[in-house]
């Protein structure tokens, strides 16, 4: 009976691969990879000539019996394009099948965008809620954010450059203004970690490029007996958004939502701040 190894691979910088991961990849009779072309780049870089087959969401049903047969004869290593297989990447179904068949499943830990982003975010890392990739549609996306926000934990989201602005907009609509760390292209040549507010992020990332990990500040609903916001609180919030370059339209909408004001009252507060 072979062992199924779940091997974490670099999320960008190839030097982040662990020595143990390289040992397993060199010794495994078969490597199941999310994309054989991406796998070959990694393996060629470290001069590993292992046999590679594809295993991804599109062929998992057909490939799982074949990989279980391979496990009956020896070890199999599973890798995704980046990070840990089974965490927002193919692998979970194969893990379940291997466990049911009585095989040992062993993780080989390594680079993780989730952990790297939370650690560098400056936001609370005591408890965080990993959401992975959110639904593509706005309604389900906002509902997922609101459901997760009920915990009060820091939220972590993966997002593509094509949808990151929509996700930031929905987070602002669903959660109100929050601090956020926008982690772009982690460990890669153009790595960037931007810290600010959700509305500030919308102003900053007008034409987003690269892969994103968003770390959003946790929060809790107001408790009975909390003191209402003062004019000074509202003015301070507006000043912070103006400093970050948040457009008036976005800022007024957020002020109205955050402090329970009518749109007219929020506009008036904005104009008073501008004229002060």
CORZIDA-V544027 format. One record per residue. RES is the residue in one small letter. OMEGA is omega in whole degrees, -180 to 180 (* if undefined). D_LAST is the distance of its C-alpha to the last C-alpha in whole Angstrom. Layout:
res=RES omega=OMEGA d_last=D_LAST
res=RES omega=OMEGA d_last=D_LAST
This chain:
res=x omega=-179 d_last=75
res=x omega=178 d_last=72
res=x omega=174 d_last=69
res=x omega=179 d_last=65
res=x omega=175 d_last=63
res=x omega=-170 d_last=59
res=x omega=176 d_last=58
res=x omega=179 d_last=54
res=x omega=-176 d_last=54
res=x omega=177 d_last=51
res=x omega=179 d_last=48
res=x omega=-178 d_last=47
res=x omega=-176 d_last=49
res=x omega=-179 d_last=53
res=x omega=177 d_last=53
res=x omega=178 d_last=51
res=x omega=-178 d_last=55
res=x omega=177 d_last=57
res=x omega=179 d_last=60
res=x omega=178 d_last=61
res=x omega=179 d_last=60
res=x omega=178 d_last=62
res=x omega=-179 d_last=65
res=x omega=-179 d_last=65
res=x omega=178 d_last=64
res=x omega=-173 d_last=67
res=x omega=-177 d_last=70
res=x omega=176 d_last=69
res=x omega=-177 d_last=71
res=x omega=175 d_last=69
res=x omega=175 d_last=65
res=x omega=-172 d_last=63
res=x omega=177 d_last=60
res=x omega=178 d_last=57
res=x omega=-175 d_last=58
res=x omega=179 d_last=61
res=x omega=177 d_last=59
res=x omega=179 d_last=56
res=x omega=-177 d_last=59
res=x omega=177 d_last=61
res=x omega=179 d_last=58
res=x omega=-176 d_last=58
res=x omega=179 d_last=62
res=x omega=-180 d_last=63
res=x omega=-179 d_last=60
res=x omega=175 d_last=62
res=x omega=178 d_last=65
res=x omega=-175 d_last=66
res=x omega=-176 d_last=68
res=x omega=174 d_last=68
res=x omega=-175 d_last=69
res=x omega=173 d_last=66
res=x omega=-178 d_last=66
res=x omega=172 d_last=63
res=x omega=-178 d_last=61
res=x omega=-176 d_last=58
res=x omega=-177 d_last=57
res=x omega=-176 d_last=59
res=x omega=-175 d_last=62
res=x omega=-178 d_last=62
res=x omega=-179 d_last=65
res=x omega=-174 d_last=67
res=x omega=-176 d_last=67
res=x omega=177 d_last=67
res=x omega=180 d_last=70
res=x omega=179 d_last=71
res=x omega=175 d_last=69
res=x omega=176 d_last=70
res=x omega=177 d_last=74
res=x omega=178 d_last=73
res=x omega=177 d_last=72
res=x omega=-178 d_last=75
res=x omega=-177 d_last=76
res=x omega=-177 d_last=74
res=x omega=174 d_last=70
res=x omega=175 d_last=67
res=x omega=179 d_last=64
res=x omega=175 d_last=61
res=x omega=172 d_last=58
res=x omega=-180 d_last=55
res=x omega=-179 d_last=53
res=x omega=177 d_last=50
res=x omega=-173 d_last=50
res=x omega=176 d_last=52
res=x omega=179 d_last=55
res=x omega=178 d_last=54
res=x omega=-173 d_last=50
res=x omega=177 d_last=49
res=x omega=179 d_last=52
res=x omega=176 d_last=55
res=x omega=-174 d_last=58
res=x omega=-179 d_last=57
res=x omega=179 d_last=60
res=x omega=177 d_last=62
res=x omega=180 d_last=62
res=x omega=-179 d_last=63
res=x omega=-180 d_last=66
res=x omega=179 d_last=67
res=x omega=-180 d_last=66
res=x omega=-180 d_last=68
res=x omega=176 d_last=71
res=x omega=180 d_last=71
res=x omega=173 d_last=70
res=x omega=176 d_last=68
res=x omega=-174 d_last=64
res=x omega=176 d_last=63
res=x omega=173 d_last=59
res=x omega=-171 d_last=58
res=x omega=-179 d_last=55
res=x omega=-175 d_last=52
res=x omega=-180 d_last=49
res=x omega=178 d_last=47
res=x omega=-180 d_last=43
res=x omega=-176 d_last=42
res=x omega=-180 d_last=43
res=x omega=-178 d_last=42
res=x omega=180 d_last=38
res=x omega=-178 d_last=38
res=x omega=-176 d_last=39
res=x omega=-172 d_last=36
res=x omega=-172 d_last=34
res=x omega=178 d_last=32
res=x omega=-175 d_last=32
res=x omega=177 d_last=35
res=x omega=-179 d_last=38
res=x omega=175 d_last=40
res=x omega=175 d_last=41
res=x omega=-175 d_last=40
res=x omega=-178 d_last=41
res=x omega=-178 d_last=42
res=x omega=-178 d_last=42
res=x omega=176 d_last=43
res=x omega=-180 d_last=43
res=x omega=176 d_last=41
res=x omega=-178 d_last=42
res=x omega=-177 d_last=42
res=x omega=-175 d_last=41
res=x omega=-178 d_last=37
res=x omega=177 d_last=39
res=x omega=180 d_last=41
res=x omega=179 d_last=38
res=x omega=180 d_last=36
res=x omega=178 d_last=38
res=x omega=179 d_last=40
res=x omega=-179 d_last=36
res=x omega=180 d_last=36
res=x omega=-180 d_last=39
res=x omega=-177 d_last=39
res=x omega=-179 d_last=35
res=x omega=-180 d_last=37
res=x omega=-175 d_last=39
res=x omega=-178 d_last=36
res=x omega=168 d_last=37
res=x omega=-178 d_last=35
res=x omega=179 d_last=36
res=x omega=-174 d_last=38
res=x omega=169 d_last=38
res=x omega=177 d_last=40
res=x omega=177 d_last=39
res=x omega=179 d_last=40
res=x omega=-177 d_last=38
res=x omega=-176 d_last=39
res=x omega=-173 d_last=37
res=x omega=180 d_last=35
res=x omega=178 d_last=32
res=x omega=179 d_last=33
res=x omega=176 d_last=34
res=x omega=178 d_last=30
res=x omega=-180 d_last=29
res=x omega=177 d_last=31
res=x omega=178 d_last=30
res=x omega=180 d_last=27
res=x omega=-175 d_last=28
res=x omega=-171 d_last=31
res=x omega=-170 d_last=29
res=x omega=-178 d_last=25
res=x omega=178 d_last=23
res=x omega=169 d_last=25
res=x omega=-179 d_last=26
res=x omega=168 d_last=28
res=x omega=179 d_last=31
res=x omega=-176 d_last=32
res=x omega=-174 d_last=35
res=x omega=175 d_last=36
res=x omega=-178 d_last=40
res=x omega=179 d_last=41
res=x omega=-179 d_last=43
res=x omega=-175 d_last=44
res=x omega=-176 d_last=43
res=x omega=179 d_last=40
res=x omega=178 d_last=38
res=x omega=174 d_last=35
res=x omega=-178 d_last=33
res=x omega=-178 d_last=29
res=x omega=-180 d_last=27
res=x omega=178 d_last=24
res=x omega=179 d_last=23
res=x omega=180 d_last=25
res=x omega=176 d_last=22
res=x omega=178 d_last=22
res=x omega=178 d_last=25
res=x omega=178 d_last=25
res=x omega=-176 d_last=23
res=x omega=-174 d_last=25
res=x omega=180 d_last=29
res=x omega=180 d_last=29
res=x omega=-173 d_last=32
res=x omega=176 d_last=34
res=x omega=178 d_last=37
res=x omega=180 d_last=40
res=x omega=-171 d_last=40
res=x omega=165 d_last=38
res=x omega=-179 d_last=37
res=x omega=174 d_last=34
res=x omega=-172 d_last=34
res=x omega=-178 d_last=32
res=x omega=174 d_last=30
res=x omega=180 d_last=32
res=x omega=179 d_last=31
res=x omega=177 d_last=32
res=x omega=180 d_last=32
res=x omega=179 d_last=30
res=x omega=175 d_last=33
res=x omega=180 d_last=33
res=x omega=176 d_last=32
res=x omega=180 d_last=29
res=x omega=179 d_last=26
res=x omega=179 d_last=23
res=x omega=178 d_last=20
res=x omega=176 d_last=17
res=x omega=178 d_last=13
res=x omega=177 d_last=13
res=x omega=-178 d_last=15
res=x omega=179 d_last=14
res=x omega=180 d_last=10
res=x omega=179 d_last=12
res=x omega=179 d_last=14
res=x omega=180 d_last=12
res=x omega=180 d_last=11
res=x omega=-180 d_last=14
res=x omega=177 d_last=15
res=x omega=178 d_last=13
res=x omega=-179 d_last=14
res=x omega=179 d_last=18
res=x omega=180 d_last=17
res=x omega=178 d_last=18
res=x omega=-177 d_last=18
res=x omega=-178 d_last=15
res=x omega=-180 d_last=19
res=x omega=-178 d_last=20
res=x omega=180 d_last=17
res=x omega=178 d_last=17
res=x omega=-179 d_last=20
res=x omega=178 d_last=20
res=x omega=179 d_last=17
res=x omega=-178 d_last=20
res=x omega=-173 d_last=23
res=x omega=-174 d_last=22
res=x omega=176 d_last=20
res=x omega=-179 d_last=23
res=x omega=170 d_last=20
res=x omega=179 d_last=21
res=x omega=-180 d_last=20
res=x omega=-180 d_last=18
res=x omega=179 d_last=16
res=x omega=177 d_last=15
res=x omega=180 d_last=14
res=x omega=179 d_last=12
res=x omega=178 d_last=11
res=x omega=-179 d_last=10
res=x omega=177 d_last=8
res=x omega=180 d_last=6
res=x omega=-180 d_last=5
res=x omega=-176 d_last=6
res=x omega=-177 d_last=4
res=x omega=* d_last=0
